[in-house]
Amino acid sequence: MIVNPASMGFVSADANLSITGARGAGKTYLSCVLGAEECKQTLRTCY
């Protein structure tokens, strides 16, 4: 479990991130926000 995904610690740990949850929980929104943050930090993003 990642406590603070916005810190991008999973990227420096060279780990994958799986986002799961019920329909309408905001999974797509969260992945878009994290991808945008990675781009701000000049990291590659695959969605």
Secondary structure, DSSP 8 states (H G I E B T S, - for coil): --S-GGGTHHHHTT--------TTSSHHHHHHHHHHHHHHTT-----
